[in-house]
Amino acid sequence: MNLEKKISEAIIDEYFKILKNSLEVDAVVVGGGPSGLYAAYRLAKDGYKTVLLDRRLSLGGGIWAGGMMFNVITFTEKSKEIFDEIGLKYEKRGELYVASAVELAGVLIYNLAKSGATILNGIFAEDVVVKDNKVKGVVINWSTVQIANLMVDPLVISAKVVIDATGHPAEVVHHLAKREKEIIIAGEGPMHVEVGDVATVTNTKEMYPGLVVCGMAANAVSGAPRMGPTFGGMLLSGKKAYEIAKERIESI
Ligand code: 48H
């Protein structure tokens, strides 16, 4: 019995099964921060074939570090319901609610993992597929290829809808904007918590047929302010992205 061979074979077979099953899906969510994790979880929970990509190995994006690496996050009354829905433990502190950043990341990742979504970590979206003036998928590669600055041609995941949940850099929208001159990126505004937290939801939209932008990326492309370590808007934005994506998928 060669157990070493069996372990390697099991990993290779299982991963290739996952990858092959991800080549044509309903939704690709690029970015596993709070907004992307929530959007992907809801889509997969509804039965849509969903892939979430993150260039890092660990999902969670900016959640873990709370504010300046103090691993506590905040949210306000208007988003309390969504934190109840995901089952997060929190405490009231004046007009704010506070919770463990680690627990929030854990709960969102756990919900996603149980939802049936495919999680491809260590893989990034380096471009989009555009056909007939619609985004039809993402061009993917290993993050290590990017880190090592290697010249390696990518592969593709086809999707009915792509969600840009890449946070401050709004990477997917930027890739598209390089070619589609009608896409104007206004850039992120300076800190204004009350405005920024609401604007991230208002700015969650279908930027281009087949491409939805959410979370911090939604403000980064719309010229709206940042909001610091408060996460209610992020989850509500993920929820709105899920609703828009669902409508798009159903319309095809
Ligand atoms: C694959 C990618 C790619 C790519 C990036 O930044 P995030 O946490 O995203 P959001 O928008 O859900 O949450 C923002 C929040 O964390 C935050 O930063 C806040 C509230 N800031 C306020 C302020 O004032 O600063 O996560 C984005 C994720 C990360 O995990 C990246 O690794 C990943 O996306 N990512 N994955 N392909 N091209 N680009």
Boltz pocket constraint, residues with backbone or C-beta under 6 A from the ligand:
constraints:
  - pocket:
      binder: B
      contacts: [[A, 30], [A, 31], [A, 32], [A, 33], [A, 34], [A, 35], [A, 36], [A, 53], [A, 54], [A, 55], [A, 56], [A, 58], [A, 59], [A, 60], [A, 61], [A, 62], [A, 63], [A, 123], [A, 124], [A, 125], [A, 126], [A, 165], [A, 166], [A, 167], [A, 168], [A, 171], [A, 172], [A, 191], [A, 214], [A, 215], [A, 216], [A, 217], [A, 226], [A, 227], [A, 228], [A, 229], [A, 230], [A, 231], [A, 234]]
      max_distance: 6.0
